[in-house]
Structure formats: structure tokens, C-alpha cells
């Protein structure tokens, strides 16, 4: 699996494009790919250009704040693929007050999208790209925040960052839940797991356990 990062929108949100080569294409030297997209943020033109001609199996949302879901409808329409989100934030996609876009009108106009096709839940496994994605419910930044674990790759949304953690002062945020999510779930993973956060650079579980000044682990 190849992971490409597209930093999108006014809040520099990381959208991730996960691709695999079609077996027949790999044998013939062609470049046919299948993909999954995690968090298509605002102003997704660069991402749209990249996925042209690619079979996109799904859009996975770590949570429904506007900077992470702003490009959902454009990408869904272009790719013809379903959207997955945790049930606790299903109605955030359609409600600008809940997804925060109504609150930050100096950054974005009010945003809403069509509802997601599928719900996510703790412990669920998704079979995509010939791989297994494990859904980890990691609330605290928002009530429906999830992280996706695929092999040695963790997509943590706005829960865990390199040397930082997600903010908890937005509606539905809760500091105790955030630290429980990190310490009791994410820090139980192998130290060499690579963390792909919603903002900023990559890190690893082991590096954050040893160096993150906020988690105290």
C-alpha cells in the first residue's frame, strides 16, 4: 500500500490517498490503481486531479469537522464511492452548526454534504484494497472520532499529533476521553506503528510515548 498526503484547505488538513496496484496491471507494467481516501478536506482539486481514472473504493472520515469533510461531496461525486463515518457524527455532515463551519465563517462558508452511506463502530473491520482496516473509536477531540489501523499504518485524525494532541474545547470534545483514547488504545499498539495525523507530519507510536509532552506516558 502506498500512502500519499494532500495538505488541503485553510487549516492545512491532511487528506490521505491510499493506493494499491491492480495485480493484472502490475504484471503488465500498467498503472491501474485502486484507492481509499481518508478525510478529503476543503479545496480538494489536487486530490481530484490525482484520482482521475482510479477506482476509489471508499471515503473514510476520522471525524466530521468541516476541515476534514469539506471535500466529501466533490470527491464522492467524482469517484462514485461511498462515505463512512461514526454514527455519533452522522448528522454533522448535514449540519453546519455541528461540523463547525457555521462557527468559523471567517475561514469557510457554512458547509453541508449528503449523508454518509455507512456507519463505523469500535472494533469494526473493513476489507478494502485487499487489506484490513480496523476501526478504533477514539473520542475526545469529538465524540465520533475514529482512528484507522491498517497493518503498520495508523490514521489518527485530530486525536494524536507529532508532539501534540487534539484540542478538546470544541463542542462535544472532552479532555478525559481524549487522553483515555490515546493512553488506553493508541499506546497499546506496537511502538513502530506509523501515525498519520490530521495535521502536521508523521510520527510513530513509540516516539510519542517517549516524547509527547501532553500524554504523560
C-alpha positions in Angstrom: 0.0 0.0 0.0 1.2 3.5 -0.9 0.2 6.4 1.2 0.1 9.9 -0.4 -0.6 13.1 1.6 -2.5 16.1 0.3 -2.5 19.1 2.6 -5.7 20.9 1.8 -7.7 24.0 2.7 -7.1 27.0 5.0 -6.4 24.8 8.1 -3.8 22.7 6.2 -5.6 19.4 6.8 -4.0 16.2 5.7 -6.1 14.1 3.3 -4.6 10.7 2.7 -4.8 8.7 -0.6 -4.1 5.0 -0.1 -3.4 3.1 -3.3 -2.6 -0.4 -4.4 -1.7 -1.6 -7.9 -4.2 -3.9 -9.6 -2.5 -7.4 -9.8 -3.0 -7.7 -13.5 -1.8 -4.2 -14.1 1.3 -4.8 -12.1 2.1 -7.9 -14.2 1.7 -6.0 -17.4 3.5 -2.9 -16.3 0.4 -0.7 -16.4 -0.5 1.8 -13.7 -4.1 0.8 -12.9 -4.8 1.5 -9.2 -7.4 1.1 -6.6 -7.7 3.6 -3.7 -9.2 4.6 -0.4 -9.3 8.2 0.7 -9.2 9.3 4.3 -10.5 12.8 5.1 -10.9 14.7 1.9 -10.5 18.2 3.2 -11.5 21.6 1.7 -10.5 22.7 -1.8 -9.6 19.2 -3.0 -8.7 20.0 -6.6 -5.2 18.4 -6.3 -6.7 15.3 -4.9 -9.4 15.2 -7.6 -6.7 15.5 -10.2 -4.8 12.6 -8.7 -7.7 10.2 -8.6 -8.8 10.7 -12.1 -9.1 7.3 -13.7 -8.6 5.5 -10.4 -11.1 3.2 -8.8 -11.8 4.7 -5.4 -13.4 2.1 -3.1 -14.4 4.4 -0.2 -14.0 7.7 1.6 -13.3 7.1 5.3 -13.8 10.0 7.7 -11.9 10.2 11.0 -14.5 12.8 12.2 -16.8 15.4 10.7 -15.2 18.8 11.4 -15.5 21.0 8.4 -11.8 21.0 7.5 -11.9 17.2 7.2 -15.2 16.7 5.4 -15.3 19.8 3.2 -14.4 18.0 0.0 -16.6 14.9 0.6 -19.3 15.6 -2.0 -16.9 16.7 -4.7 -14.8 13.6 -4.2 -17.8 11.3 -3.8 -19.4 12.6 -7.0 -16.1 12.3 -9.0 -15.2 8.9 -7.7 -18.7 7.3 -7.3 -17.8 5.8 -4.0 -19.5 5.5 -0.5 -18.6 7.5 2.6 -18.1 6.0 6.1 -18.4 7.9 9.4 -19.1 7.0 13.0 -22.8 7.1 13.9 -22.2 9.7 16.6 -21.4 12.3 13.9 -23.6 11.1 11.1 -25.7 14.2 11.3 -22.7 16.5 11.5 -22.2 16.1 7.7 -25.6 17.8 7.1 -25.5 20.4 9.8 -23.1 23.4 9.6 -23.6 24.2 13.2 -22.3 20.8 14.3 -19.4 20.4 11.8 -18.1 23.9 12.9 -18.4 25.7 9.6 -21.1 28.0 10.9 -18.8 28.9 13.8 -15.8 29.8 11.6 -17.3 31.9 8.9 -14.1 33.9 8.6 -12.5 30.7 7.3 -15.3 29.0 5.4 -18.9 29.4 4.3 -21.4 27.1 6.0 -20.8 23.5 4.7 -23.0 20.5 4.5 -22.9 17.3 2.5 -25.2 14.5 1.7 -25.4 11.8 4.4 -22.8 9.0 4.6 -23.7 5.7 3.2 -22.2 3.6 6.0 -21.7 3.8 9.8 -18.5 3.0 11.7 -18.2 1.4 15.1 -15.5 0.4 17.6 -13.8 -2.9 16.6 -15.3 -3.0 13.1 -13.1 -4.3 10.4 -13.3 -3.1 6.8 -12.0 -5.1 3.9 -10.7 -2.7 1.2 -7.9 -2.8 -1.3 -7.4 -6.4 -0.4 -6.4 -5.2 3.1 -8.0 -5.0 6.5 -8.8 -1.7 8.2 -9.5 -1.8 11.9 -11.8 0.9 13.3 -10.8 2.3 16.7 -13.3 4.6 18.3 -11.0 7.4 19.8 -13.3 10.1 21.2 -12.1 13.3 22.9 -11.5 15.7 20.1 -15.0 15.0 19.0 -17.5 12.3 20.2 -17.3 10.3 17.0 -13.6 10.5 16.3 -12.1 7.3 15.0 -8.6 6.1 14.1 -8.0 3.6 11.3 -5.3 0.9 11.7 -4.1 -0.9 8.5 -1.1 -3.1 9.1 1.6 -0.8 10.5 -0.2 2.4 9.5 -2.5 4.4 11.9 -4.6 7.3 10.6 -5.4 9.2 13.8 -7.3 12.2 12.6 -7.1 15.0 15.2 -6.6 12.7 18.2 -2.8 12.3 18.3 -0.2 14.6 16.5 3.5 14.7 16.5 4.4 16.0 19.9 0.9 17.2 20.5 -2.7 16.1 20.9 -6.1 17.3 19.6 -7.9 20.2 21.1 -10.9 19.4 23.4 -12.5 22.8 23.7 -14.9 22.4 20.7 -18.5 21.2 21.1 -18.5 17.5 22.0 -14.8 17.5 23.0 -13.7 16.0 26.3 -10.2 16.0 27.7 -10.5 12.9 29.8 -11.9 10.9 26.8 -9.0 12.2 24.6 -6.3 11.0 27.0 -8.1 7.7 27.5 -8.2 7.2 23.8 -4.5 7.8 23.4 -3.2 6.0 26.5 -5.6 3.1 26.6 -6.0 2.4 22.9 -3.3 4.0 20.7 -0.4 3.5 23.1 -1.3 -0.2 23.3 -0.2 -0.6 19.6 3.3 -1.6 18.6 5.8 1.2 19.1 6.8 1.1 15.4 3.3 1.8 14.1 3.5 4.9 11.9 1.0 7.6 12.8 -0.5 9.8 10.1 -2.3 12.7 11.8 -4.9 15.1 10.6 -2.4 18.0 10.6 1.4 18.1 10.6 4.0 15.5 10.0 4.1 11.7 10.5 5.3 10.2 13.7 5.3 6.8 15.4 3.6 5.4 18.5 6.9 4.8 20.2 8.2 8.3 19.6 5.0 9.8 21.0 5.1 7.5 24.1 8.6 8.7 24.8 8.4 12.3 23.8 4.9 13.7 23.6 4.7 16.4 26.4 0.9 16.1 26.7 0.2 12.4 27.2 2.4 11.8 30.2 3.1 8.2 29.2 
